[in-house]
């Protein structure tokens, strides 16, 4: 028996990316307007949209406090640091936030859409997959950036 032709939602098709999401990322990357951007999947629109932005003076603690405790998100964080040669540098991290307490359906949706979304954001230096706060601690970013 063939199942071809039956309509069935396809969880692996991924989501579209709102133009506003790409534009906001470019403002973080080029103009340093934001310290971070948090994105969420809008299931009704079937696209990744901006949920929250953090200004350039916001801290890493402000950023992590903005992530939901029980739901998945994508985030981009512009990490500033000083090298051992005393040079000011900046690296952009893509963080796939998928806490263990989030719904299985959300985890699957974010996991299947991640690669397509990340490809839309040109200029990411590092990617972190985090299921709890310790996996994306500031020290983790510092170690990866150096």
Secondary structure in CASP SS format (residue, H / E / C, confidence):
PFRMAT SS
TARGET T0000
AUTHOR 0000-0000-0000
METHOD secondary structure of the structure
MODEL  1
X C 1.00
X C 1.00
X C 1.00
X C 1.00
X C 1.00
X C 1.00
X C 1.00
X C 1.00
X C 1.00
X C 1.00
X H 1.00
X H 1.00
X H 1.00
X C 1.00
X C 1.00
X E 1.00
X E 1.00
X C 1.00
X H 1.00
X H 1.00
X H 1.00
X H 1.00
X H 1.00
X H 1.00
X H 1.00
X H 1.00
X H 1.00
X H 1.00
X H 1.00
X H 1.00
X H 1.00
X C 1.00
X C 1.00
X E 1.00
X E 1.00
X E 1.00
X E 1.00
X E 1.00
X E 1.00
X E 1.00
X E 1.00
X E 1.00
X C 1.00
X C 1.00
X C 1.00
X C 1.00
X E 1.00
X E 1.00
X E 1.00
X E 1.00
X E 1.00
X E 1.00
X E 1.00
X E 1.00
X E 1.00
X C 1.00
X C 1.00
X C 1.00
X C 1.00
X H 1.00
X H 1.00
X H 1.00
X H 1.00
X H 1.00
X H 1.00
X C 1.00
X C 1.00
X C 1.00
X C 1.00
X C 1.00
X C 1.00
X C 1.00
X E 1.00
X E 1.00
X E 1.00
X E 1.00
X E 1.00
X E 1.00
X E 1.00
X E 1.00
X E 1.00
X E 1.00
X C 1.00
X C 1.00
X C 1.00
X C 1.00
X C 1.00
X E 1.00
X E 1.00
X E 1.00
X E 1.00
X E 1.00
X E 1.00
X E 1.00
X E 1.00
X E 1.00
X E 1.00
X C 1.00
X C 1.00
X C 1.00
X C 1.00
X C 1.00
X C 1.00
X H 1.00
X H 1.00
X H 1.00
X H 1.00
X H 1.00
X H 1.00
X H 1.00
X H 1.00
X H 1.00
X H 1.00
X H 1.00
X H 1.00
X H 1.00
X H 1.00
X H 1.00
X H 1.00
X H 1.00
X C 1.00
X C 1.00
X C 1.00
X C 1.00
X C 1.00
X E 1.00
X E 1.00
X E 1.00
X E 1.00
X E 1.00
X C 1.00
X C 1.00
X H 1.00
X H 1.00
X H 1.00
X H 1.00
X C 1.00
X H 1.00
X H 1.00
X H 1.00
X H 1.00
X H 1.00
X H 1.00
X H 1.00
X H 1.00
X C 1.00
END
